[in-house]
Amino acid sequence: MFNGVVFLYPWVLFFLIIIPILTLIYFYRIRERLTSIKISDSKIFEESGSSLRVKLFHLPFTLKMLSLLLLIIALARPQSFSTGTNVNTEGIDIAIVLDISGSMLAEDFKPNRLEAAKKITDKFIEGRVSDRIGLVIFSRVAFTQCPLTIDYSVLRNLLKDIKSGMLDDGTAIGNAIANGVNRLKNSDAKSKVIILLTDGVNNAGEIDPLSASEIAKAYGVRIYSIGVGTRGEAPYPIQTPFGTRYQMVPVEIDEPLLKRISENTDGKYFRATNNKALEEIYQIIDKMEKSKVEITSYRTAAELYSKLMLPALILFLLDFLLSKTIFRKLP
């Protein structure tokens, strides 16, 4: 019962010595009283047996001592403490905008650009703690795969399910940014970020990418854009009647456009030419966009004396009732 309990007035517990002293006095007096009574024959007592009153002869004294024991412990003010921490964060809301067009199947990344991007993005999500993260996919159109959430397990499962061909082929960078901004515009987070990952040139969509970046700037959204693809040419798988064949295709990334998009929003442009470079870029962004976490420790005391006072009072009243009824002494 008293595991982890602290007493506010521990010196009061010294009064517990009274209980063994009173117990010794009690039994000493009983012994003195019995030795002072002289009878000629005890056979009459053996034949009459023991009544309930006799069997419970020591009950009133026991009740008094238990009541006193609980009262002394209660006066020592026992307390239990619960401890914990309050975590206050300056949240960051992040929209990951991922290109899933056909060109993302090029295998200059292993196993290909899309799968490498998914794996490294998943690792980035796993490393976050308290930020809300959403996922937008795009090719010819943009689609919200997952709204802002802190349920990272759901987000990671949805990321895993992404495949090229889910949307009509093309590269609508402007629409993708606009969709990401739409996820973030009503956010009250201190920092709002879009991570735009693409390997192509804008060739679809109704919204101009630079106009979309201006919209992002108006809503306080910072864009980190990542161009994915090696320099020169990359092997691209082509399905033929004889199986998969590879064709070298030129890597075309509109780097000037992506740089302007990031600069417009006080963000930064990165070029990833392989898996390791992409992972390092995510690590840089992860360090640049860290939540500020304040941890406040607390310790709360809970008073326990009331849990002792009530049974002490019950025992005292029970002793009083018994002494006036069953154990009543005649003058």
Residue pairs with C-beta under 8 A, 6 or more apart in sequence:
2 78
4 80
4 81
5 78
5 79
5 80
5 304
6 78
6 79
6 80
6 81
7 13
7 76
7 77
7 78
7 79
8 76
8 77
8 78
8 79
9 75
9 76
9 77
10 76
12 72
12 75
12 76
12 77
13 72
13 73
13 76
15 72
16 69
16 72
16 73
18 68
18 72
19 65
19 68
19 69
22 65
22 68
23 65
26 61
52 326
53 326
53 327
56 326
56 327
59 322
59 327
60 319
60 322
60 323
60 327
63 315
63 316
63 318
63 319
63 322
64 315
64 316
64 319
66 312
66 315
67 312
67 313
67 315
67 316
67 319
68 312
70 308
70 309
70 311
70 312
70 315
71 308
71 309
71 312
73 308
74 305
74 306
74 308
74 309
74 312
75 305
77 303
77 305
78 303
78 304
78 305
78 308
79 301
79 302
79 303
79 304
80 301
80 302
80 304
81 299
81 300
81 301
81 302
82 299
82 300
82 302
83 297
83 298
83 299
83 300
84 297
84 298
85 295
85 296
85 297
85 298
86 295
86 296
86 298
87 130
87 293
87 294
87 295
88 293
88 294
88 295
88 296
89 129
89 130
89 291
89 292
89 293
89 294
90 190
90 191
90 291
90 292
91 130
91 131
91 132
91 189
91 190
91 191
91 291
92 131
92 132
92 189
92 190
92 191
92 192
92 193
92 289
92 290
92 291
93 131
93 132
93 133
93 134
93 148
93 184
93 187
93 189
93 191
93 192
93 193
94 128
94 131
94 132
94 133
94 134
94 193
94 194
94 195
94 289
95 133
95 134
95 135
95 136
95 148
95 180
95 181
95 183
95 184
95 193
95 194
95 195
96 121
96 125
96 133
96 134
96 135
96 136
96 194
96 195
96 197
97 136
97 137
97 138
97 142
97 176
97 177
97 179
97 180
97 194
97 195
97 196
97 197
98 117
98 118
98 121
98 135
98 136
98 137
98 138
98 162
98 197
99 137
99 138
99 139
99 171
99 176
99 197
99 198
99 199
99 200
99 228
100 114
100 137
100 138
100 139
100 162
100 163
100 164
100 165
100 166
100 167
101 138
101 139
101 140
101 164
101 169
101 170
101 171
101 199
101 200
102 139
102 164
102 165
102 169
103 113
103 171
103 199
103 200
103 236
103 249
104 112
104 113
104 114
104 117
104 164
104 199
104 228
105 112
105 113
105 114
105 164
105 236
105 237
106 112
106 113
106 199
106 229
106 234
106 235
106 236
106 249
106 251
107 113
107 234
107 235
107 236
107 237
107 246
108 229
108 230
108 234
108 235
108 251
108 273
108 274
109 115
109 116
109 117
109 228
109 274
109 275
109 278
110 116
110 275
112 237
113 199
113 228
113 229
114 162
114 163
114 164
116 275
116 278
117 197
117 228
117 278
118 159
118 160
118 162
120 275
120 278
120 279
120 282
121 159
121 197
121 282
122 156
122 159
122 160
123 279
123 282
124 282
124 285
124 286
125 133
125 152
125 155
125 156
125 159
126 152
126 156
127 286
128 152
128 286
129 291
129 293
130 150
130 291
130 293
131 150
131 291
132 148
132 149
132 150
132 187
132 189
133 148
133 149
133 150
133 152
133 155
134 144
134 146
134 147
134 148
134 149
134 155
134 180
134 183
134 184
135 144
135 145
135 146
135 155
135 158
135 159
136 142
136 143
136 144
136 145
136 176
136 179
136 180
136 183
137 143
137 145
137 162
137 166
137 167
138 167
138 171
138 172
138 173
138 175
138 176
138 179
139 164
139 166
139 167
139 168
139 169
139 170
139 171
139 172
139 204
140 167
140 168
140 169
140 170
140 171
140 172
140 204
140 205
141 167
141 168
141 170
141 172
141 175
141 204
141 205
142 172
142 175
142 176
142 178
142 179
142 205
143 166
143 167
143 179
144 179
144 183
145 158
145 159
145 162
146 154
146 155
146 158
146 159
147 183
148 183
148 184
148 187
149 155
170 203
170 204
170 205
171 198
171 200
171 201
171 202
171 203
171 204
172 202
172 203
172 204
172 205
172 207
173 196
173 198
173 202
173 205
173 209
173 212
173 257
173 261
174 202
174 205
174 206
174 207
174 208
174 209
174 210
174 211
174 212
175 204
175 205
175 206
175 207
175 212
176 196
176 198
176 205
177 194
177 196
177 207
177 209
177 212
177 213
177 215
177 216
177 223
177 261
178 207
178 212
178 215
180 194
180 196
180 216
180 221
181 194
181 212
181 215
181 216
181 219
181 221
184 192
184 194
184 219
184 221
185 219
185 221
191 222
191 289
192 219
192 220
192 221
192 222
193 221
193 222
193 223
193 224
193 267
193 289
194 216
194 221
194 222
194 223
194 224
194 265
194 267
195 224
195 226
195 285
196 223
196 224
196 225
196 226
196 258
196 261
197 225
197 226
197 228
198 225
198 226
198 227
198 228
198 253
198 258
199 227
199 228
199 229
199 251
199 253
200 252
200 253
200 254
201 252
201 253
201 254
201 257
202 209
202 254
202 257
209 257
209 261
210 257
210 260
210 261
210 264
212 261
213 223
213 260
213 261
213 264
213 265
214 264
216 222
216 223
216 264
216 265
217 264
217 265
217 266
221 265
222 265
222 266
222 267
223 261
223 262
223 264
223 265
223 267
224 262
224 267
224 268
224 269
224 270
224 285
225 258
225 259
225 261
225 262
225 267
225 268
225 269
225 270
226 269
226 270
226 271
226 272
226 278
226 281
227 253
227 255
227 258
227 269
227 270
227 271
227 272
228 253
228 272
228 278
229 251
229 253
229 272
229 273
230 251
230 273
230 274
231 251
231 273
232 250
232 251
233 248
233 249
233 250
233 251
234 248
234 249
234 251
235 246
235 247
235 248
236 246
236 247
236 248
236 249
237 244
237 245
237 246
238 244
238 245
238 246
238 247
253 271
255 269
255 271
258 269
259 269
261 267
261 269
262 268
262 269
263 269
268 288
270 281
270 284
271 277
272 278
272 281
323 329
